[in-house]
Amino acid sequence: MSPTVCTPAWLDDPAARLARKNAFDASLVYGTANFNQTTGRLASKSRPFLWAIDQVTGLIRSDLTQARRCPVCDTPPACGLFVKDGFRHVKCQVCGLIYVSLVLRGDVLDKYWREEQAWAAVLNSAPQMDLDRLKYLYGLEMAAARLTGRHLLDVGSGSGGFVRLAEEEGWSSTALELNMANSRLLAEQGFQVIVKHLELSDLPPRSFDLISFWEVLEHLPDPRAVLSEARRLLTPDGLILILVPNAGSLVTRLLQDKSNTFGGHSHLNHFDLGSLTRLLDSVDLVALEQETVITELGAINNYLGFENPYSGRSPAFWDELTPELIHQKLWGSRLLILAGRKTTETVSA
């Protein structure tokens, strides 16, 4: 028997909803400097392809890269913003997406993701895992309130925090993970693991009630193709849960190229609400819920206090700049989207 849909009380209570978000906001819970030091975040921010920068052009060597057009609207790159660590970041003049126009070649990028370990150590630190569990529960309850089925596909599962939580909450979970160490760990824990790109996985249509992308779309050379495949895999009333860095956030607008969200070897796409909405529309999906989470208030205050954004300890710059205001304005550092089909036609086999 399918579970009964039950809406948690906090979903319809703005104050309770904000309290739930604040509980997994690292700068509010730990303080920015303490959290970054405890989790090893700053030490892990290596620049793995600095060795490959062409000293004449200042860009990553051409034999390691491939050019691409805007992955949302297919417009040729035009407006250059900055070069960071050898990667050119541009802004699309049509849809507003900020993206890397010369990305690592597919085989180079795949090798990087298969072997990457430094960031995994950060994500597996105790403080990060504690906050992630609260964040995952927030998203899962938001999705479950609209669903009766409980079949989940988690794309980019890492070491399995979300699929473990989902199993505890009564879901049947499948993990998709390319990293060799993480995929082995997931298999050892008894999860069904797919070690392929989603668009190459040959899964049957209408297989999942929920497909989750926790900070994944920003890494994909072709996010449209992946979302199109995800839509095919949804049950008729299925949902897609997306968390991405928010290029329209206050912290990113202030720091710009100084923001740690810009790292062209892995962060290829920088969505704001407009560009992400347009991407969803291009594959016949629509946002049913949209909000921001994670204020990065510590980094904002540090920057405005002329300190290092990620290791400073500056006091609040402006008392009226609160988590409530930041999220009301959709200025949080992450966009959280729950999307479904624009139409509910039967998916063809």
N, C-alpha and C positions, 0 to 999 in steps of 0.2 A: 504494500500500500504506500502511495506517495505521501510524503510529509505534508501536513497542513501549513499553509502560508500564515505566518504570524509576524506582525509588524512590531519591532521593539519600540518601547515607549520613547526612547531617546531620539528616534528618527524624526518625530514630529515636535520635539521640544528644542528650540534653538539653543537655550542655555546648556541643556544636557548634551547636545550634540557638540557644542564648543568644548565642553569639559572632556568629552571623549577624545577629541582631537588634541587638546593640550596635553593629555596624558601620554601621548607618544611623540611629543615635540621635544627633541633632545635639548635645544637651547633653553627651554623652559624647565625641563626636569633636572638636567645636570649642569647647565651652563655650557656655553660653546667651547671654551678652552678646555674645561675638564673633560667633556665628552670626547673631543677630538684627541686629546692626549691619552685617555683611557682606552679608546678603541684602536689607537694606532693609525688614525685616519691620515694625518699629515705625513707620517713616515712612509705610508703606502702610496702616496701620490707620485709615483715614479713616472718618468717620461721614457717609455720603452723604445721609442723610435727616434730619439735624438741623434743616434749614430747614423741614421739614414737621411739626414737633412743635406740637400745639395747646397754647398757653400756659395754657389753663384746665385741661385734663385731664392734661397731661404726656405724652400719647400721640400717636402719629402720627395725622395728620388722618383723620377717618372716611371722607372721600371717596377716600382712597388705599388703604384697607384693606378686608379682608373677614374676618368671624369664621369660626372653624372649631372643631369638636369634636376630641377626641383622635384623631389620625390612626392610632393603633394599635387602640383598642377602641371608638371612637365615643362615648365618655362626654363629657357636657358639661363645660366647664372649671369647676373649683371652687376649688382651693387656689392662690392667688396667691403666688408666691415673691418676685419683684422686677420692677421696670421698669428696662430699660436702653436708653438711646438712643431712648426713646419706644416701646419694644416691651414688652408685658406677657408675662412668662414665668410659666407655671403648671406645676404637677405633677399629673398624673392620679392620682386616688385609687384607681383600679382597677388599672392596669397599671404605674404608676410613671414613665411617660414624662414628661420635662420638655420642654415645647414652647411655642412662641409661639402665643397664642390669637387674636390679631389680626394677620394677615399682610398683606403688600402684595398689592393686587389683581393678578390674573394678568397683565394687560397691563403694569402697572408693573414687576412682577418680571421679566417677559420682556425688557423694554427694558433693565433694569439688566444682566441677564446677557449680552445681545447686545453691549452697549457697554463693559462693564467692562474696564479695562486695568491698574489699579494692582496688583492682586494677581497678574496674569499676569507682571508684571516680577519679582516676588519668586520665583515658581515657575520662572522661566527663568534665575535667577541660577546661576552655576556651582556653588557649594557645594550648593544645593538640588537641582540636577539630578543631581549625583554621588550624593547620598544617596538620591534617589528611584530611581535606576537599581538600586541594591542592594535597596531595598525592593520594587520591582517584580519583580526576579528572584526574590526570596524567595517572593512570592505566586505567581508563575507556576510555579515549580518545585513548590510545594506542590500546585497544581491539576493540573499535568501528571502527577504521580505517580499520579493516579486516573483519567486519561483516555487514550484512544487517539486520538480525533479531535482536530483542531487548528484548529477554526474559532472565532474570537474576535470578540465584540462588546464594545467598550469604551465605556461610557456616561459622557459627560463627559470627553472625551479631552484637553481643554486643548490644549497645543501638540504633543502626540503622543508623550510620553516612553514610555508603556507600549506603544502599538501599534508603535512603532519597535523596541523591545526584543523584542516578541513576533515580529515579522517576522524579526529576526535569529536567533531561536530556532526558526524553521521553522513558525511559525503563519501562517494566512491571517487578516488582521485587517480589521475594519470599525470605523470611528470614528463616534461620535455626539457632536456638539458644536454648541451653540447660539451661542457667541460668534463674532461675525462675523470678527474678525481671526484667531482660532485656526482656524476652519473653512476660511478661505482658505489659511492656511499648510498645513494638512493636505492639502488638495486639490492644492496646488502640489507637495507632496512625493510625490504619487502614490497617496495612500490613498483608498479608497472612504469618502466622508463623508456622513453623514445629518445634515441640519440641521433636525431636528424633535424634538419630545418623543417619547420612546419609544412611548408609548401611541397616538400618532398616525402612526407611521412605516409602517404597513401591511406590515411584513415577514412573509414566510411562516413558518408554524410549523416547529419542528424544524430551525431554521437554524444554531444555534450550539452548540458543545460547551462553551464557557465564555463567560459574560457577566460583565463586571467593573464594579464601582461603587467607584472609588477616591475616597473622601470626596465622595460625591454624595448619598446618601440623606438626610443632614442638611439639604440644601437644598430638598427637594421638599415642596410643599404636600400631596401625596397619595402618600406612598411605597408604600402598599398597592397602589394601582392600577398603579404602575410595576413593582413586583415580580411582580404577577400577570401582567402582559404579558411580563415577562422569562421567567417559568416557561413560558408558552406557546411561547416562541421556543427553548427548550432542546431539544436532542436527548434521547431517552429517558433516557440516563445522564449528561446534561449537568450542569454545576455553575455556581453563582453565587459570585463572589468579592466580598466586601464589606469595605471599611475605613471606619469612622466614628469620630468623636470619642467617647470613652467617658465618659459622665456619671458612671459609678461609679469613675472613676480617682481616685487619691490627690490629684493636682494640682487637679482640678476640685472635689473635696469640700473642699479647703482654701481655695482662692481664691473659690469660688462666683461671685458676680456680677462679681468682679474678674478672672475668667478671660477670656482673649481668645477662648475658644471661644464665648462668648455674644455674638452680634451679630445682633439680631433681623431685620435687613433681609435676611440671607442664610442664617443658621443657624436653621432653623425647628424642627428636631427634635433632641433630645439623648438618645440611647439609652444605656441600660446593657444588660448581657447579658440581663436578664429581659425588658425591653420589646422588645428586638430579637428575641429568641427567640419571643415572642408574636406579633410582626408576621410573622415567617417562617411560623409555624404557621397563621396566618390565611389564607395563600395556598398551603397544602399544601407548604411547604418545611420542611426540618429542617437544623440545623447539624451538619455532619459533623466539622468541626474548629473550635475556638474558642480564641483566645488574645489576649493584648494585646501591643502593640509600642509603642515610644517612651516612655521613663520620665518625661521632663520633670523629671529630678532637679535640674537647675540651678534651675528656677523654684521647686521645692519648697524647696530649701535657701535660696534668696534670701528667700522669704517668711518662713520660719522664722527667718531672720537679720535680720528687720525691714528688708529692702531691697526695691527694686522687683523683682517676680518675673522680669521679662523683660530687665532691663538691669543688675541687681546682679551682684556677684561674690563672694557669701558662700561660705565653706567649708562642708563637709559638716556637717549638724546632728547626724547620728547615723550612725556608721560601719556599723551593722548594716542600715541602709536601703539595700540594694543593688539593682541591676537584677534579679538572680535572685529576690529576695524580692518585688519589685514585680510581676513577671510571674507568679510562683507564686500570688499573691493576686488576679490579674487586675486590678491597680491601674494598669496602663499607660494612657497617655493616648489610645490608639487601640485599638479592638476590631477584630480581624481574624477574619473568619468565612468558612468555605467551606461552602456549603449545596447541597443537592440535593433532589430530589423525595422526599416521604414515601412516595409510591407511584410505580410505574414503568409505569403504564398508558399505552397508546398515545395520543399527543396528537392530537385530532381536527383535521382541516383546516378 
